[in-house]
Amino acid sequence: MPARVLLADDDIELATMLREYLEREGFRMTIVHDGEAAVRQAVSGEHNVVVLDVMMPKMDGVEALRRIRLSSQVPVLMLTARGDDIDRIIGLELGADDYVPKPCTPRELAARLRAILRRLQIPPGAGPLTVGPIVVWPEKRIVECAGHVVDLTSAEFNILHVLAINAGRVVSKKEISQEGLGRPLARYDRSIDVHLSSIRQKIGACSGLIHTIRGLGYQLAKE
């Protein structure tokens, strides 16, 4: 079944071009041109992934993302102005799974979408990974901390899953980006740090198991 993608961008010409390319690549597209419509569509449960432009009328992409995250963990990819680190960091802190700087090529966007969707497909029967009080259920995409379910975004789950698979070993940011986000780590990219900060906040008492190894990466320690 084709992946269902919601694209929210007020640039009608760009949105049309992206839609035509992505549909040729096998995606099923829905297009909206303002933030309010993006929120309504995103929380409907009808889409596998959402692409949000930051600059939109009625409601900007950052506010739209904040409202989406109140009721949905659908993967969200943000389109940000090239070099605008503030919007990127705010988006990641609010729960965006990744971002693509504009102008972007349709090919790059398709690759990012495939990377997100690929990491949602865990082989059936994959058993839980237990690291101290943290339990990661790959097939269900659920994380528990001391018996309580933790509400993680798709990217946050993927990153914690990578650390759990490699529990006890230091995992570089480069490896986390490639295995967790499905893309090479870009120079000066802070996404991994922002995602890990959010994960630590959400898992609360279990956060002490995640160690920052300065200059090397991160480690999920075995108790």
HELIX and SHEET records of a PDB file:
HELIX    1   1 ILE A   12  ARG A   24  1                                  13    
HELIX    2   2 GLY A   35  ALA A   42  1                                   8    
HELIX    3   3 GLY A   61  ILE A   68  1                                   8    
HELIX    4   4 ASP A   85  LEU A   94  1                                  10    
HELIX    5   5 PRO A  106  ARG A  118  1                                  13    
HELIX    6   6 SER A  154  ILE A  165  1                                  12    
HELIX    7   7 LYS A  173  ILE A  176  1                                   4    
HELIX    8   8 SER A  177  LEU A  181  3                                   5    
HELIX    9   9 SER A  191  ILE A  203  1                                  13    
HELIX   10  10 GLY A  204  LEU A  209  5                                   6    
SHEET    1   A 5 ARG A  28  VAL A  32  0                                        
SHEET    2   A 5 ARG A   4  ALA A   8  1                                        
SHEET    3   A 5 VAL A  49  ASP A  53  1                                        
SHEET    4   A 5 VAL A  76  ALA A  81  1                                        
SHEET    5   A 5 ASP A  98  LYS A 102  1                                        
SHEET    1   B 4 LEU A 129  VAL A 131  0                                        
SHEET    2   B 4 ILE A 134  TRP A 137 -1                                        
SHEET    3   B 4 ILE A 142  CYS A 145 -1                                        
SHEET    4   B 4 HIS A 148  VAL A 150 -1                                        
SHEET    1   C 2 ILE A 210  ILE A 213  0                                        
SHEET    2   C 2 GLY A 217  LEU A 220 -1                                        
END                                                                             
